[in-house]
Amino acid sequence: MPTAMHKTTIYLDDDTRLCLRRAAQREGKTQAEILRDAVRRYERETHEGLPPGVGGFRSGRRDVGERAETLLRAATRKRKWR
């Protein structure tokens, strides 16, 4: 199943716009493909991993996904939410 695409407008100075156009012609890709590739590469190179605590523990429960809202409300009421 293809990924949904969303239109985004960006502003480029003349030099950057020319670089993008040349890169697209050289690679035989659309300018949008060049930009998507560049954003993904940037993310890979600068991504620092998951925030602390995300996926870093096991609750021992198998129903957390289905009961997430209920569990969060209960934790808030008990002031266990930080």
C-alpha positions as YAML, in Angstrom:
chain: A
units: angstrom
residues:
- id: 1
  name: MET
  ca: [0.00, 0.00, 0.00]
- id: 2
  name: PRO
  ca: [1.54, 3.36, -1.02]
- id: 3
  name: THR
  ca: [2.25, 6.01, 1.57]
- id: 4
  name: ALA
  ca: [-0.07, 9.02, 1.54]
- id: 5
  name: MET
  ca: [1.55, 12.16, 0.20]
- id: 6
  name: HIS
  ca: [0.86, 15.64, 1.55]
- id: 7
  name: LYS
  ca: [1.68, 18.87, -0.24]
- id: 8
  name: THR
  ca: [4.13, 21.15, 1.57]
- id: 9
  name: THR
  ca: [5.27, 24.54, 0.37]
- id: 10
  name: ILE
  ca: [8.85, 25.63, 0.96]
- id: 11
  name: TYR
  ca: [10.72, 28.78, 0.00]
- id: 12
  name: LEU
  ca: [14.16, 28.49, -1.60]
- id: 13
  name: ASP
  ca: [16.59, 31.18, -2.63]
- id: 14
  name: ASP
  ca: [17.65, 31.19, -6.28]
- id: 15
  name: ASP
  ca: [20.92, 29.32, -5.69]
- id: 16
  name: THR
  ca: [19.28, 26.55, -3.69]
- id: 17
  name: ARG
  ca: [16.48, 26.24, -6.22]
- id: 18
  name: LEU
  ca: [19.03, 25.86, -9.00]
- id: 19
  name: CYS
  ca: [20.92, 23.21, -6.99]
- id: 20
  name: LEU
  ca: [17.70, 21.28, -6.48]
- id: 21
  name: ARG
  ca: [16.81, 21.44, -10.16]
- id: 22
  name: ARG
  ca: [20.30, 20.29, -11.20]
- id: 23
  name: ALA
  ca: [20.28, 17.44, -8.67]
- id: 24
  name: ALA
  ca: [16.89, 16.25, -9.94]
- id: 25
  name: GLN
  ca: [18.07, 16.31, -13.56]
- id: 26
  name: ARG
  ca: [21.36, 14.58, -12.72]
- id: 27
  name: GLU
  ca: [19.65, 11.82, -10.69]
- id: 28
  name: GLY
  ca: [16.70, 11.43, -13.04]
- id: 29
  name: LYS
  ca: [14.31, 12.10, -10.16]
- id: 30
  name: THR
  ca: [11.68, 14.69, -9.42]
- id: 31
  name: GLN
  ca: [12.55, 17.64, -7.22]
- id: 32
  name: ALA
  ca: [10.11, 16.28, -4.64]
- id: 33
  name: GLU
  ca: [11.97, 12.95, -4.57]
- id: 34
  name: ILE
  ca: [15.28, 14.76, -4.05]
- id: 35
  name: LEU
  ca: [13.80, 16.74, -1.14]
- id: 36
  name: ARG
  ca: [12.23, 13.64, 0.47]
- id: 37
  name: ASP
  ca: [15.54, 11.77, 0.20]
- id: 38
  name: ALA
  ca: [17.42, 14.74, 1.70]
- id: 39
  name: VAL
  ca: [15.01, 15.02, 4.65]
- id: 40
  name: ARG
  ca: [15.24, 11.28, 5.36]
- id: 41
  name: ARG
  ca: [19.05, 11.38, 5.17]
- id: 42
  name: TYR
  ca: [19.12, 14.40, 7.50]
- id: 43
  name: GLU
  ca: [16.88, 12.60, 9.99]
- id: 44
  name: ARG
  ca: [19.06, 9.45, 9.94]
- id: 45
  name: GLU
  ca: [22.24, 11.48, 10.48]
- id: 46
  name: THR
  ca: [20.88, 13.69, 13.28]
- id: 47
  name: HIS
  ca: [18.38, 11.38, 15.00]
- id: 48
  name: GLU
  ca: [19.34, 10.71, 18.60]
- id: 49
  name: GLY
  ca: [17.02, 7.77, 19.21]
- id: 50
  name: LEU
  ca: [13.87, 7.56, 21.28]
- id: 51
  name: PRO
  ca: [13.22, 9.97, 24.15]
- id: 52
  name: PRO
  ca: [14.19, 8.62, 27.59]
- id: 53
  name: GLY
  ca: [11.73, 6.03, 28.86]
- id: 54
  name: VAL
  ca: [10.02, 5.35, 25.54]
- id: 55
  name: GLY
  ca: [10.03, 1.61, 25.04]
- id: 56
  name: GLY
  ca: [12.55, 1.28, 27.86]
- id: 57
  name: PHE
  ca: [10.56, -0.88, 30.27]
- id: 58
  name: ARG
  ca: [8.07, -3.70, 30.46]
- id: 59
  name: SER
  ca: [4.90, -3.22, 32.45]
- id: 60
  name: GLY
  ca: [4.08, -6.90, 32.53]
- id: 61
  name: ARG
  ca: [0.68, -6.10, 31.02]
- id: 62
  name: ARG
  ca: [-0.43, -7.17, 27.58]
- id: 63
  name: ASP
  ca: [-3.42, -4.85, 27.33]
- id: 64
  name: VAL
  ca: [-1.70, -1.45, 27.57]
- id: 65
  name: GLY
  ca: [-2.39, -0.53, 23.93]
- id: 66
  name: GLU
  ca: [-6.10, -1.24, 24.25]
- id: 67
  name: ARG
  ca: [-6.44, 0.42, 27.67]
- id: 68
  name: ALA
  ca: [-4.04, 3.36, 27.22]
- id: 69
  name: GLU
  ca: [-6.60, 6.11, 27.85]
- id: 70
  name: THR
  ca: [-8.07, 4.38, 30.90]
- id: 71
  name: LEU
  ca: [-4.61, 3.73, 32.36]
- id: 72
  name: LEU
  ca: [-3.50, 7.34, 31.80]
- id: 73
  name: ARG
  ca: [-6.65, 8.70, 33.45]
- id: 74
  name: ALA
  ca: [-6.11, 6.42, 36.45]
- id: 75
  name: ALA
  ca: [-2.44, 7.44, 36.74]
- id: 76
  name: THR
  ca: [-3.45, 11.10, 36.62]
- id: 77
  name: ARG
  ca: [-6.05, 10.64, 39.36]
- id: 78
  name: LYS
  ca: [-3.47, 8.88, 41.55]
- id: 79
  name: ARG
  ca: [-0.93, 11.65, 40.77]
- id: 80
  name: LYS
  ca: [1.46, 9.12, 39.30]
- id: 81
  name: TRP
  ca: [1.77, 11.12, 36.12]
- id: 82
  name: ARG
  ca: [4.93, 13.21, 35.83]
...
